[in-house]
Amino acid sequence: MIFLYVLFSVYILAVNFYGIRFAKAMRDGDDTGNSRAGDGKLVLTALLGGAISIYVTLLAMRYRINSMTLMIFLPVIAVLNIYCFFMAFRSIYMFM
């Protein structure tokens, strides 16, 4: 069972690390003129579990996305991610 905890924790950390790197790359790519190049990838990364790190990174860098729907739906997806993570860790505990 410890293996499942470690595996799930590594997954969460990897997706959040990728989300941070992707948000930084998106900000750096905005200087070149590609402002809407990665919205789909950003949403996919958020749905996979990186919504919290993406939202915090965008706020910390003071980067403003042109799409207002992303700034509204990222916190909603973050709440869903927290709920899913909680249920996943709780279900691993129930199988013990």
C-alpha positions as CSV (number, residue, x, y, z in Angstrom):
1,M,0.0,0.0,0.0
2,I,2.9,2.3,0.6
3,F,3.8,1.8,-3.1
4,L,0.4,3.3,-4.1
5,Y,0.9,6.3,-1.9
6,V,4.3,6.9,-3.3
7,L,3.1,6.4,-6.9
8,F,0.2,8.7,-6.5
9,S,2.3,11.4,-4.8
10,V,4.9,11.2,-7.6
11,Y,2.2,11.6,-10.1
12,I,0.8,14.7,-8.4
13,L,4.2,16.3,-8.0
14,A,5.1,15.5,-11.7
15,V,1.9,17.1,-13.1
16,N,2.2,20.1,-10.9
17,F,5.9,20.6,-11.9
18,Y,4.9,20.3,-15.5
19,G,2.1,22.8,-15.0
20,I,4.6,25.3,-13.5
21,R,7.1,24.9,-16.3
22,F,4.3,25.2,-18.9
23,A,2.9,28.4,-17.4
24,K,6.4,29.9,-17.4
25,A,7.0,28.8,-21.0
26,M,3.6,30.3,-21.9
27,R,4.6,33.6,-20.3
28,D,7.9,33.6,-22.1
29,G,6.2,32.7,-25.4
30,D,3.9,35.6,-25.0
31,D,6.7,38.0,-25.7
32,T,7.2,36.5,-29.1
33,G,3.6,37.0,-30.1
34,N,2.1,33.5,-29.5
35,S,-0.4,34.4,-26.9
36,R,-3.1,31.8,-27.6
37,A,-0.7,28.9,-28.6
38,G,-1.1,26.8,-25.5
39,D,-4.6,27.3,-24.0
40,G,-5.6,23.7,-24.8
41,K,-2.5,22.3,-23.3
42,L,-3.0,24.5,-20.2
43,V,-6.5,23.2,-19.7
44,L,-5.4,19.6,-20.2
45,T,-2.7,20.0,-17.7
46,A,-5.2,21.5,-15.2
47,L,-7.6,18.7,-15.7
48,L,-4.9,16.1,-15.1
49,G,-4.2,17.6,-11.7
50,G,-2.1,20.7,-12.1
51,A,-4.7,23.4,-11.7
52,I,-3.5,24.7,-8.4
53,S,0.1,25.1,-9.5
54,I,-0.9,26.7,-12.8
55,Y,-3.2,29.2,-11.1
56,V,-0.7,30.1,-8.4
57,T,2.1,30.4,-10.9
58,L,0.1,32.7,-13.1
59,L,-0.8,34.9,-10.2
60,A,2.8,35.0,-8.8
61,M,4.2,36.0,-12.2
62,R,1.4,38.5,-12.7
63,Y,0.6,37.1,-16.1
64,R,-2.8,37.9,-17.4
65,I,-4.4,35.5,-19.8
66,N,-6.5,37.0,-22.6
67,S,-9.2,34.3,-22.0
68,M,-11.3,35.2,-19.0
69,T,-12.8,31.7,-19.0
70,L,-9.5,30.2,-18.0
71,M,-9.1,32.6,-15.1
72,I,-12.6,31.6,-14.0
73,F,-12.4,27.8,-14.6
74,L,-8.9,27.3,-13.2
75,P,-10.1,27.7,-9.5
76,V,-13.1,25.5,-10.2
77,I,-10.9,22.8,-11.7
78,A,-8.5,23.2,-8.7
79,V,-11.4,22.5,-6.3
80,L,-12.3,19.4,-8.3
81,N,-8.7,18.3,-8.2
82,I,-8.5,18.7,-4.4
83,Y,-11.7,16.6,-4.1
84,C,-10.4,13.9,-6.4
85,F,-7.0,13.7,-4.6
86,F,-8.7,13.5,-1.3
87,M,-11.0,10.7,-2.5
88,A,-8.1,8.8,-4.1
89,F,-6.0,8.9,-0.9
90,R,-9.0,7.9,1.2
91,S,-9.8,5.0,-1.1
92,I,-6.2,3.8,-0.9
93,Y,-6.5,3.9,2.9
94,M,-9.8,1.9,2.7
95,F,-8.1,-1.0,0.8
96,M,-5.6,-1.5,3.6
